[in-house]
């Protein structure tokens, strides 16, 4: 019995490792299509335990960089950092355990095969994780496929959740093939899951090829030449007044180099100006002069403030200047990072301080595009880009170009900047829109509506990039209707689980 338990735990561990390896390295995307087979083959014996172990190994591998954020930049004690990291990993692993327990319970009590219920439960669990407790949709299964452009094109219909559903379904069919082979089942029963896999992959691939051909044959509707400036300002000195002018001169130099050719828009990263731009100052005038010299609109990150009763509300914002240095608009971050930009339940946790150095607690702003001429910009600041609903809202409110400004210096030299970029690519596919991404220390890039990354910069280097994009969106089903798939899966999951719990356990062969 002990040997069997060890074998099951090993299978779950292997699945977690394989799935985790499909995220840090884009070229390892194919691992996700069979990574979960060892776990799925053995989970019926210990449903929750096996799922939990798989989840712990997976999230521990994918999110190791959190310790860099908390210790090196947040100043947190290493022991406390490890405790916080492990608590988050355990919380996220609960979703894996609950999915496998729920699927097995439904099979036992309702005789509905796991092959049918598991994908539904999986999508519902990822949707819940993306919204519960402010939401943390990092490393949803579909993101593992970012590097395989033809296979992610269906995201314009059902979002990243739909791509993840296909991946989990193929894993289940492979597990079923192994199961039937172990039972010495007839050839038809063994071959049927393989035929289903071939149909799924072929259908998905053909749609992807169609979209690739369609995009390559399309002429730009609203061509826009955009320059990105990656300042590579060290996080330890970013907010120091002594380095403020040096920071501005770095961005001015990068902008001058990029605007040697005519450009329409220059984009600097999140908090590129580490002071209140809206206040009258020599440094604010310096920024306006940069826009004038470049003869281009300038978008940059800067903190902002606004009186709120007797107090002052602070915002993590982006300002847009005209080529004459006139402020055309301001976009405030809507979805803030808990314990990074504000402390949840601060009245209950007065002893907890936020990790990010800079201003005080930020307040959420209002989501509204800003623009110039025929270009309407949807600004996603840092962490916001991992929330599909925010990108959708921008498109539905008139944006025709998405901009992601971020400061990924917090991640250090880890896999996190690559994971962050992969999630950004899906927002382009889901909404069929260009995304321009400016990051303080990288990765800066241009992402086309097919999710292809262009002119990607290296990490921790000062760089500028210039490219012509099309400030024109071609939103489809997903942009218009949103997360119908995960919402439907969530409702069906609750119904099936309620029916199962109300019925006595039955044995299955």
RABELHU-V115555 format. One record per pair of residues at least 4 apart in sequence whose ideal C-beta (glycine too) atoms are under 6 Angstrom apart, sorted by the first residue. I is the first residue (numbers start at 1). J is the second residue. D is the distance in Angstrom with one decimal. If there is no record, write none. Layout:
i = [I I]
j = [J J]
d = [D D]
This chain:
i = [8 8 8 8 9 11 11 11 12 12 12 12 13 14 15 15 15 15 15 16 16 16 17 18 18 19 19 20 20 20 21 21 22 22 22 22 22 23 23 23 24 26 29 29 29 29 31 32 32 33 34 36 36 37 37 37 39 39 39 40 41 41 43 43 43 44 46 47 47 47 48 48 48 51 51 51 52 52 54 55 55 55 56 56 56 59 59 59 59 60 62 65 65 65 66 67 67 67 68 68 68 69 69 70 70 70 71 71 71 73 73 74 76 76 94 95 95 98 99 99 99 102 102 103 103 103 103 105 106 106 106 106 106 107 108 108 108 109 109 109 109 110 112 112 114 115 117 118 119 119 119 120 120 120 121 122 123 123 123 123 124 124 124 126 127 127 128 130 130 131 134 137 140 140 141 141 142 142 142 143 143 145 145 145 146 146 149 149 149 150 150 150 151 151 152 152 152 153 153 153 154 154 154 155 155 155 155 155 155 156 156 156 156 156 157 157 158 158 159 159 159 160 161 161 162 166 170 173 173 173 176 177 177 180 180 180 181 185 185 187 198 201 215 220 221 221 222 222 222 223 224 224 224 224 225 225 225 226 226 226 227 227 227 227 228 228 228 228 229 229 229 229 229 230 230 230 231 231 231 232 232 232 232 233 233 233 235 237 238 239 239 239 243 248 251 251 252 254 255 255 255 255 257 258 258 259 259 259 263 264 265 265 266 266 266 267 267 267 268 268 269 269 269 269 269 269 270 270 270 270 270 270 271 271 272 272 273 273 273 275 277 277 277 278 288 291 291 291 291 292 295 296 297 298 299 299 301 301 302 302 303 304 304 305 305 306 307 308 313 314 314 314 315 315 316 316 316 317 317 318 318 318 319 320 320 320 321 321 322 322 328 329 331 331 332 333 334 334 334 335 335 336 336 336 336 337 337 338 339 340 340 341 342 342 343 343 345 367 369 369 369 369 369 369 369 370 371 371 371 375 375 376 376 376 377 377 378 378 378 379 380 380 380 381 382 384 385 385 386 391 391 392 392 394 395 395 395 395 395 400 400 400 401 401 402 402 403 404 404 404 405 406 407 408 408 409 409 411 411 415 417 421 424 425 425 426 428 428 428 428 429 430 431 431 432 432 432 433 433 434 434 434 435 436 437 437 438 439 439 441 442 442 443 443 444 445 445 446 446 446 447 448 455 455 457 475 477 483 484 489]
j = [42 45 46 50 53 38 39 42 39 50 53 54 57 38 35 36 38 39 54 54 57 58 57 31 35 35 58 58 61 62 28 31 28 29 31 32 144 62 139 144 415 147 144 145 147 148 35 144 167 170 174 40 171 171 174 175 43 50 54 175 175 178 47 50 100 104 50 100 101 104 52 97 101 96 97 100 93 97 96 59 93 96 60 89 93 63 89 92 93 89 139 411 414 416 85 71 81 85 72 412 414 73 410 74 76 81 76 78 81 235 410 355 80 81 98 125 129 102 121 122 125 121 497 114 117 118 121 500 110 112 117 496 500 114 505 506 508 500 503 505 506 500 116 117 118 172 121 172 165 168 169 489 492 493 493 168 161 165 486 489 489 490 493 140 486 490 132 135 137 135 338 386 160 164 164 167 160 163 164 422 423 151 152 163 422 425 450 451 452 205 208 209 204 208 163 429 451 207 208 211 162 204 207 159 160 163 426 429 430 429 430 432 476 478 477 478 162 485 388 430 478 426 485 486 485 200 197 193 196 197 193 193 194 185 189 190 190 189 190 191 202 205 450 470 470 472 374 471 472 468 264 375 469 471 263 264 468 265 436 469 258 263 266 466 267 438 444 465 251 254 255 268 464 444 457 463 250 251 440 441 460 461 462 238 247 440 409 243 274 274 357 358 247 286 268 272 290 464 259 266 290 294 464 464 466 263 294 296 296 296 296 297 294 296 298 299 436 438 272 300 301 405 407 438 439 440 301 381 382 405 406 407 301 407 300 301 277 300 302 283 284 302 319 304 325 298 321 323 325 325 323 323 372 321 318 320 318 405 317 319 359 315 317 312 314 313 312 313 363 359 360 362 332 365 333 362 381 330 332 331 379 405 330 328 329 370 325 327 326 328 372 370 370 379 365 381 364 365 367 384 387 341 342 362 364 341 383 344 354 355 356 362 361 362 352 354 349 393 376 377 378 394 397 398 399 377 375 376 377 401 471 398 399 400 401 403 394 399 402 403 384 385 404 405 406 390 404 424 423 427 431 479 482 399 399 431 473 475 479 471 472 473 434 471 433 435 436 424 435 437 438 439 440 417 439 440 441 416 417 419 443 443 437 447 451 430 435 447 449 451 451 478 475 479 449 474 475 449 473 448 469 470 447 446 444 445 444 443 444 460 457 459 456 457 457 453 456 454 455 467 453 452 465 467 463 479 481 487 488 493]
d = [4.6 5.8 5.7 5.7 5.8 3.8 5.8 4.7 4.9 4.4 3.9 4.5 5.3 4.8 5.7 5.0 4.9 3.7 4.8 4.5 2.7 4.2 5.8 5.1 3.6 4.0 5.0 4.8 3.3 5.3 5.4 5.6 5.1 5.8 4.1 4.1 4.4 5.1 5.9 5.8 3.6 3.6 5.6 5.4 4.8 5.2 5.2 4.0 5.3 5.2 5.5 5.4 4.2 5.8 5.0 4.9 5.7 5.7 4.8 3.8 5.1 5.8 5.4 4.4 4.7 5.7 5.1 4.5 4.3 4.0 5.9 4.3 4.2 4.1 3.9 3.5 5.1 3.6 5.3 6.0 3.0 3.2 5.9 5.8 4.4 5.4 4.5 4.7 6.0 5.0 4.9 5.4 3.7 4.2 5.1 5.8 5.1 5.6 5.3 4.3 5.9 5.7 4.9 4.5 4.3 4.1 5.7 5.6 4.9 5.7 5.3 3.5 5.3 4.8 5.9 4.4 5.4 5.9 4.7 5.4 5.0 5.2 5.5 4.7 4.9 4.5 5.5 5.1 5.2 5.4 5.1 5.2 4.6 5.2 5.5 6.0 5.9 4.3 4.6 5.7 5.9 5.3 5.8 5.4 5.0 5.3 5.8 5.8 5.2 5.1 5.1 4.6 5.6 5.7 5.1 4.9 5.2 5.4 5.1 4.1 4.4 4.2 4.0 5.0 3.6 5.6 5.3 4.9 3.6 4.8 5.3 5.7 5.7 5.8 3.6 5.4 3.8 3.5 3.6 5.3 5.5 5.3 5.2 5.6 3.8 5.1 5.9 5.9 5.8 5.3 3.1 5.8 5.6 5.9 5.6 5.7 5.7 5.8 4.0 4.2 5.8 5.9 5.8 5.6 5.8 5.6 5.8 4.5 5.0 5.9 6.0 5.9 4.5 5.5 4.9 5.9 2.9 4.5 5.7 5.5 5.2 4.9 5.5 4.6 5.6 6.0 5.4 4.0 5.4 5.1 4.7 4.5 5.9 4.1 4.9 4.8 5.5 4.1 5.7 5.7 5.9 5.9 5.4 4.1 5.9 3.8 5.7 4.4 4.5 5.5 5.0 6.0 5.5 4.4 4.7 5.0 5.0 4.8 5.1 5.6 3.7 4.6 4.6 4.8 5.3 4.6 4.8 4.6 5.4 4.0 5.6 5.2 5.2 4.5 5.3 4.6 4.9 5.3 5.9 5.3 6.0 5.9 4.3 5.1 5.3 5.8 4.2 4.4 5.7 5.1 5.6 5.3 5.8 5.5 5.5 5.9 4.9 4.5 5.9 5.3 5.5 5.3 5.4 4.0 5.3 5.1 3.9 6.0 4.8 5.9 6.0 4.8 5.6 5.1 4.9 4.9 5.8 4.4 3.7 3.8 5.9 5.0 5.9 4.6 5.4 4.4 3.9 5.6 5.3 4.5 5.1 4.5 4.7 5.8 4.6 5.1 5.3 5.8 4.4 5.9 5.2 4.2 5.6 5.8 3.1 3.9 4.6 5.9 5.1 5.3 5.0 5.6 5.0 4.5 5.9 5.0 5.3 5.0 6.0 5.6 4.9 4.4 4.0 5.3 5.2 5.0 5.9 4.1 4.3 4.8 5.5 5.3 4.2 5.3 4.1 5.1 5.8 5.4 4.8 4.8 4.7 5.9 5.3 4.5 4.9 5.1 5.6 6.0 4.4 5.4 5.5 3.1 5.3 3.9 2.3 4.2 5.3 5.7 5.0 5.0 5.7 4.2 5.2 5.5 5.8 4.8 5.1 5.0 5.7 5.3 4.9 4.4 4.4 5.7 5.3 5.5 5.6 5.5 4.4 5.9 5.2 5.8 5.8 5.4 4.2 5.6 5.1 3.9 5.4 5.9 4.4 5.0 4.8 5.2 5.6 5.3 2.8 3.3 4.8 5.2 4.3 4.3 4.8 5.8 4.2 5.3 4.7 4.9 4.8 4.3 5.8 5.5 5.8 4.0 5.5 4.9 5.7 5.2 5.1 5.0 5.4 4.8 5.7 4.3 5.6 4.5 5.3 5.5 5.9 4.4 5.2 4.8 4.3 4.5 5.1 5.4 4.4 3.7 5.3 5.9 5.1 5.0 6.0 5.4 4.2 5.9 4.8 4.6 5.5 5.3 4.3 5.0 5.4 4.8 4.4 4.2 6.0 5.8 4.0 6.0 4.3 5.9 4.3 5.6 5.7 5.2 5.2 5.8 4.9 5.1 4.9 4.1 5.8 5.9 4.5 4.9 4.3 4.4 5.6 4.7 5.5 5.0 4.5 5.7 4.6 3.3 5.8 5.4 5.9 6.0]
